[in-house]
Amino acid sequence: LGQSISVMASRVYAHYHHGDACSKARWNTRETFRFMYDRPWQHVLDFYSNAVARKLSVLNLFEPNKILAHDDGEREGMPLETELETCGRKDGRTGRWERVNFKILLSYNGASFDGWQKQPDLHTVQSVVEKSLGAFVDEKKAQLLKKKCKPLEGRVLVAGRTDKGVSALNQVCSFYTWRKDIEPIDIEDAINKDASGKLRVVSVSKVSREFHPNFSAKWRRYLYIFPLDHACGSGKDRENLIFDENHGKQRNGLLSEENTEGVGEEDDELETEEVDGAKPSDFSVSKVDQLLQQLQGKLLSYKMFARDLKAARNEGPPTECFMYHARAAEIRLPSPEYVEGRRVMCVELVANRFLRKMVRVLVATSIREAAAGAENDALLKLVEASCRRATAPPAPSEGLCLFDVGYVDFDPHSSLIS
């Protein structure tokens, strides 16, 4: 045992330990987690819940009375939707080959679901939507499902699967059927009826058969809201928000084994770091903005910012993403406790695609680097790292929201943060 401890202490993690001038001021994994979770996240969750319920508009936080194309249900995908909804196959066959494809925009509060993807014994967005669409499948498919002893459910395709706790204001999915008696309002009413107020249909429209919510999309826009105030209370109250010595056991706060993935495996390494002087206790929003701006207009591999997928282990699909827009700004969330609103940082990221947990890792790493006073090209340097320990653990999922998905070229003038 003593020999193994000695080997661990002498092990050099060249790709984790940063060699720049601010390396002594940079938080380690444990400190980053504490800084991220010691926040009043419930206020962010309440904000997203009110946005889903249409009690407030996210756009008004940035520019009052601003209107984006999707606000009235008419989105950027219109060029794909000009064909008749009963467009037949290119070989000329009709009849059973003529199917109706519906484009569905959804808004949901991530705190109410176990993510998008359907999973056994979990309450997911996909399971709720597909159950609601069961009444609209054609007779042949209904008989096939009955023969296989499967529930009568529809099948939806989605623009991007969101993780547990992640909200969405304009998630895009599609559903097709060979029935010609179905109208968009029928689908909207069915889903809203089964949603129990936690999920709302923004709009439903008929589109061409060629429309695919994922493959047809040209960009996605995510927002991340990070509270700038620390959690109320001290001592045991604040300790509830911080993982304990077992690195994964939930106490009474937000942390759980799922939230603390990767912490335990890195803590042994981090304990060997030498600490020279006090580390920073806060960060500059403008500095985060400067760090993120360096990513704009570049096609980069974000495998160092990915988690829980083969791409993070240098295997599987390509990891390049083109970042159209990456900015951060301080805004105010409406709050009955504060006349001017609650101070938060909002990060806006628009890219052609995002890897698993990429946004959350980018946000956490940007905050860590800003607090340490790193150079503006710090994120670009981390892209070139060869070990994901060089980046920070994912920020809490409660702050993340899929804002919208675009189907024509991204217009910089549509950015929320300029």
N, C-alpha and C positions, 0 to 999 in steps of 0.2 A: 504493500500500500504506500509506504513511504517513497519507494522508487517511482511509482506511477505519479505521485504528487510532484516529485522533483522534475520528472519529464514534462509534465503539464506546465509547470512554472517556467521551464526553460524554452517551451515551444514558442516559436515566433510566428505571428500571424501578420505577415508582411502586407497582405491586401486588406487588412482591417485597420491596422494602426496608421493613421494619417500622419504624414511627415511634414505638414505645413506648419507655419508659425503659430497657428491657433489650435494645434492639436491638444494642448493641455486644457483648453477651455471647452472642448467638445464633449457633450454628454455621451455617456455610454448607453447601452440598451436599457438597462434598468432605470437610469435617470430620465431617459427619453419617455419611457412608458409612464413614469410618475408625472412628468410634466404634461403629457397628453391627456391623461385620464383625470387629473385633478382639476376638473372643469365642470361648470353647471350645464351638462349636456341636455338635461331635461328641457331647458328653454329652447334649444335647437330643435328637439323632437316636437315640442309644442308648435313651433313655427312651421315646420313641415306639415304637421297635422292640419293646421289652419289653412295652409296653402292648398292642400289636397281638397279640403272642404270648401274652397273658394271664399274663405272669409277674408283673405288678403291676397295681394298680388306680389310675387317676387320681383317683377319688373319695376315696381314703384320704389324698391329699395335703391335702385341705381339711377333711374331717370323717370320721374313721374309722367304718367300718361303715355309711356312708350309702348308700342304695339309690335309684336312679332307676328310672322305669318301664321303660326299655329294657334294663336289665341282664339280665332274664330272657327277653328277646325279645318281651315284650308291651309295645307302645309306646302313646303317646298317640293313635295313629290309630285306635283300636278303634271309635269311633262310625262311621267310614267303612267298617268291615270287617264289619258285622253281616249284610249281605246275602250270599246264596249266591254262591259263586265263579263259578257258571254263570249269573249274572244275564243275562236276555235283553234284547233291545232293547225300547224303550218302545212300538214299534209292534207288538209281540207276536210277531215272527218268532223262530224258534228254529233248531235245527239248526246250520248253519255260523256263525250269528250268535252262538252261545253260545261264549264263549271264557273261558279260565281266566287270571286275572291274579295274578301272584305279586309280593309285596313282599319285597325282599332288602335286608338290612342288611349292610354291608361295613365291614371295618376293614383299613386298609393303611398301610404305611410309605411316606411320600412320597419318601424318598431312593431308593427302589427303582424308581420309575416316572417317566416323562416327563409327568406330569400325568394328568388323567382322560380328556380327549377323545382319541378315536382319531385318529391321524395316521400318514401313510405312513412306514414304516421306523423308527417310534418305539415303545418299549415302554410302553404306557399301560394304565391300569386298565380302561378301557372295552374295549380290544382283547382283554385276557385274559378278561374276563367274557363278552363276546359270543361268543368262540371256544368257551368252555366250554358255552354254551347252545345251540350248534349242533345238538346231539343231541336237542333237545327241540322243534324247530320242526315244524310239521305237514307232511304230505306235499306238499300243494299249494305251500306256500312253498318247500320243498326243491327241487321241480322247477323253480320259477321262478328260484331262485338258480342252479341248474345250467344252465338255458337261457341266463342272462345271463353265464355263466362267472364267477360270483362265489363266494367261499368259503361253505361252509355255516355260517352264524353266526346267532345270535339278535339281537334288537334290544332295547336297554334304554333306559329314560328315567331321568333322575337328578335328585335334589333340587338339586344345585349342583355345577358343574364346578370341580374344584380344580386349581391351577396346579402346575407342576413343583416338586417338593420339599415340597409341602404334604401333610401326613398327614390321616387321617380315622379316627375310632373308631366312628362310627355313621352312615356315609354311607347314604342311602336311594336305592334304584333299583327299577324294576319291569320285569317281563317278562311278556308274555302269549303264549298258544298256544291252538290249538283242540283240541289233544290232551287227552283226559280221563284218560289213564293216568299222568300225571306227578304225583308227590308232592313236597312241599317237601324231604324228605331227599335225593331224587335230585338236585335242583338244588344243594343244599349240598355234597354229595359231589363233584359234577362240578367245581364252581368251586374247591373246596379242593384237588382233585387237580392242577389245572393252575396253582395259585397259587405253588408252590414255597416256601411259608412266608412270602412277602412280603405276601400278601393272605389275609384270613380272613373267612369268612362268619359273622356273628354270629347271624343267624336268617333263616329263610325262612317266609313264611306266605301263604295264599291270601286275597286281598282282592277287593272288588267291582270291577267294570269302571270305576266312576266314580273310583276312586283314581288320582291322578296325583302322583308324588313331589315335583314342583316346584309345580304350581298348587294342590295341596291343602294344602301346607305353610303354617303361620301364622307360624313363626319358625325361625331358625337360630341355633345357638350356636357361636361360635368361641373357642378358647383360643389365646393366644400366650405362649410361654415364652421369656423373655429372660434369658440368663446375666448375673449381676451381677459376676462375676469376669472379668478380662481374660484374653486368651489367654496361655498359658505361653510363655516365651521372650522374647527381645528381638532387636534388630538385624534380621538377615536373616530370622529365624524369624517375627517379627511383621510384617515388611515383606511377606511372602508373602500376608498377609491384606488388604493395601491395594493399591488399583489404582495402576498406575504412570503415567508421564507420557503414555501413549497413551490413557488413560481407558477402556480396554475390553479390553485384552489380558490373558488369564489367565496368572498366573505359576504358583504352585504352591498357591494357596489357593482360597477359595470363589468369588472374583469372576470373572465372565466377561462377555461382551458382553450376555448376557441380564440378568444381575444389575445391570449398571451402566447400564440404559436411562435416557436422559435426563441423564446426568451430563455428558457431553461438550458437549451443547448449552447447558448452563447455566454451565459453568465459566468461559467467557470473561466472562460477566457478573459472576460472583462474584469474579473476580480484581480487579475495579475497586473492591471494597468496602474501606473504610478500617478497619483494625483498631486499636482503642484499648485497650491493656492485654491481659492474659491472659484467655482464655475459660475457662469452667468445664470440668472434666475428669470430672465425675460428676453424678448427678441423684438426686432423692429419689423413692422409690416412692410415698410418701404424697402427694406433689405430683402425680404422674401420676394417682393415684386421684382427687384433687380435680378435676383437669382433665376427666377422663372422666365424672365424675358429672354434670357440667353438661349432658351430652347425653341423659341418661335422661328418658324420658317425653315426648320432643319429636319431631315430624315435621320433618325438615330435609333440605335438598338437600345431598348429599355429593359433588357433581361436582368440587369442589376436591380431594377425597381419592381420586378415581378415576384410573385410569391405563389406557391402551391400549384405549379404547373411545370410541364417538362421544359418549357422555354427558360425557366429560371435555372435549370440544370444543364443548360447548353445543349438541349436536345429538343426534338419536336419541331413545330412550325417556326417560320421566321419571326423575329422579335422586333423588327423595325416598325416604327410609328412616325408619322409626319405630324408635327405639332403646329397647327395653324395659329393658335392663340394661347398664351399662358401669362396670366396676370393675377395680382393680388391687391386688395384694397380694404381699408377699414370702413365698415358700414355700421348702421344701427338697426337692430332688430326691434320691432314694436314690442313694448313691455308695459304692463300696467304699473310696474314698480318704478319705472324710470320715465320721466317726461320726455327726455330726448332719445329714449331707446337704449337697449343694451349693446355695449361695444363688442363687435365681433370682427374677425377677419374673414373675408370671402375670397376664395381662390377659384378662378374660372379657367378651365382647361378645355380646349377644343382640338381634337385630333382625328385622323381618319380611322384610328382604332386604338383600343386600350388593352393592355395585358391584365392578367388577374391581379387585383389589388394594387395596380400601378398608381392610381391616383392617390390612394391613401399613403403609400410609401413615399411618393413624391412630395406630398404635403408635409409629412413628418420629417423627411430629410431636409426639406427647405427651411423649416422652422429650426431644426438643429443647427444647420449651417449658418443661418442668420444670427442665431444666438451666440455662436462661436466667433462671429466676425470673419467668416471665410471670404475669399475673393469671389467676385461675381461669377466667375466661370467654374465654381465648385461643382455644380451639378454636371457640367460637361465633362469634368475630370472623372467624376464617379461613373459616368457612362462607360468609361474605358477600364474600370476596375474588373477584376476577374473573380471576385468573391462577393456574394450579396451581403456579407457582414459589413461591407463598406457603407451600405445605406442603412437608414433607420428602420425600425419595425413599423408596421402599418399604423396609421392614425386610427382612432375609433371610427367604426362604421356609421355611428349616429350622425356624423357631420356631413356625410356624402349624399349627393342627390344627382340622378341622371336628369338633366334639365330638358334636353331635346335632342332630336336626331335629324340630320339634314340629308336631302336627296338631290340637291344641286350643289354646285361649287360654293364653298364657304365665302360669305361676304363679310369682310372685316368690320364693316359699318354696323353689323348686327351684334357686335360684341357688347356685353354688358359692362365690362370694365375697360375703359379706354385710357 
